[in-house]
Amino acid sequence: MDNIQFDREHIWHPYTSAIEPLPCYEVTAANGAEITLANGKKLVEGMSSWWACIHGYNNKRINEAAKAQLDTFSHVMFGGLTHKPAIDLTSRLLDMVPIGLSRVFLCDSGSVSVEVAIKMAIQYWAVQGQPQKAKLVAPRNGYHGDTFAAMSVCDPINGMHSLFKKSLIQHHFAPAPQTAFGKTWNPDDIAPLRDIFEQHHEEVAALILEPVVQGAGGMRIYHPEYVRACRQLCDEFNILLICDEIATGFGRTGELFACNHVDVTPDILCLGKALTGGYLSMAATLCTEQVALGVCEGEPGVFMHGPTFMGNPLAAAIAKTSIDVLLESNWRANVNRIEQQLKIGLTHLQDHAAVADVRVLGAIGVVEMKTDVNVTRLQSVFIANGAWIRPFAKLIYLMPPYITSDKQLAILCNAIEKGIHTCF
Ligand SMILES: Cc1ncc(COP(=O)(O)O)c(C=O)c1O
């Protein structure tokens, strides 16, 4: 049995069928902004391995850091023990995140960091003598992960609510932000959220949102003033603000964090994906001193979470080095350059009859079609044209590594153009 056949019969892939799985391609190497398939074909990487691999693959400095840590120790339990990789990573994070965040919970994955954030918010209010504040509010079109608490705040329609309805806690949903990035801010945009807060604030622990870019829930790029208005509303109604920057963090939107577009500090911040430069799974939930102390000042006196691989030294050493590589690079110029190239390469697709919208921010380019795409057909055209791009629903999008050259960006944009002309 060949590898692909074995894979097809035995291995689950993300969101795919055990009966009729989508085609799967074997990778034998990945270097810089390129993936090599088993048949020798090289593809320009348009996805950064789902927003994570910001420096491209096989970064020499991160490889060296990983090897050095592996030869020292790859893991020890974090209960009662600590180590330099966690300390160095935490100090780097605190230096770069919005001012006011002071405590870091290093956990396994983005979804887990959202679970941690939600637990923190609920435990905070319980300890403050307000246990009825246990509901969340989220804008529609959000995506926060696949675990149960994370799922419960994902978009109730395009998320998985209907399937798992009986097992999910019901929260409150506001309409998605409507004013697009770069358009004139319409303060009415925030009115429905104010209504929800006015009605329900006594039972609401936190508002959770993806600042400026809603990712897997629709690739929507919205006005940063919405985030500022959310901060103000949360303060007014005594509700914590959780910003999920798992996708937007580490420069992707043109600022180090999307919150920086409006100088907002959330009470709780979730980071993941590009935290390790896409090398290993690790995420972080950061919070203010007020939240950290508030969680722990009453019974049970500790924050009730502690996964086996918390603070994993190998992942932490990699993450710390990835941050150094990022901050010592000209990442902002690169992200701006990618933004310009994506505008040049994608904007004219707006004129195609099947295209609903084209939008670009930082190193993110989105072509929204009027109807759902045929992933298999479209991907075969992309691959024939030298590009690795994974569309979903109506969305064809790019978020390449920051090192992607102009020539490689042109290959990606050209592949999208060819794909649309062939399949629509
Ligand atoms: C904004 C956001 N939050 C949370 C997650 C979940 O992260 P993970 O897949 O690492 O669990 C994702 C993943 O796509 C995401 O985009």
Ligand as a Chemical Component Dictionary entry (heavy atoms), coordinates in Angstrom:
data_LIG
# 
_chem_comp.id                   LIG 
_chem_comp.type                 NON-POLYMER 
_chem_comp.pdbx_formal_charge   0 
_chem_comp.three_letter_code    LIG 
# 
loop_
_chem_comp_atom.comp_id 
_chem_comp_atom.atom_id 
_chem_comp_atom.alt_atom_id 
_chem_comp_atom.type_symbol 
_chem_comp_atom.charge 
_chem_comp_atom.model_Cartn_x 
_chem_comp_atom.model_Cartn_y 
_chem_comp_atom.model_Cartn_z 
_chem_comp_atom.pdbx_ordinal 
LIG C1 C1 C 0 -8.523 33.225 16.144 1  
LIG C2 C2 C 0 -8.268 31.777 16.478 2  
LIG N1 N1 N 0 -8.454 31.346 17.745 3  
LIG C3 C3 C 0 -8.226 30.072 18.106 4  
LIG C4 C4 C 0 -7.792 29.143 17.180 5  
LIG C5 C5 C 0 -7.542 27.720 17.615 6  
LIG O1 O1 O 0 -6.173 27.447 17.610 7  
LIG P1 P1 P 0 -5.656 25.936 17.534 8  
LIG O2 O2 O 0 -6.014 25.437 16.170 9  
LIG O3 O3 O 0 -4.169 26.068 17.754 10 
LIG O4 O4 O 0 -6.325 25.185 18.624 11 
LIG C6 C6 C 0 -7.602 29.535 15.853 12 
LIG C7 C7 C 0 -7.195 28.558 14.834 13 
LIG O5 O5 O 0 -7.348 28.730 13.650 14 
LIG C8 C8 C 0 -7.849 30.889 15.483 15 
LIG O6 O6 O 0 -7.695 31.319 14.224 16 
# 
loop_
_chem_comp_bond.comp_id 
_chem_comp_bond.atom_id_1 
_chem_comp_bond.atom_id_2 
_chem_comp_bond.value_order 
_chem_comp_bond.pdbx_ordinal 
LIG C1 C2 SING 1  
LIG C2 N1 SING 2  
LIG C2 C8 DOUB 3  
LIG N1 C3 DOUB 4  
LIG C3 C4 SING 5  
LIG C4 C5 SING 6  
LIG C4 C6 DOUB 7  
LIG C5 O1 SING 8  
LIG O1 P1 SING 9  
LIG P1 O2 DOUB 10 
LIG P1 O3 SING 11 
LIG P1 O4 SING 12 
LIG C6 C7 SING 13 
LIG C6 C8 SING 14 
LIG C7 O5 DOUB 15 
LIG C8 O6 SING 16 
# 
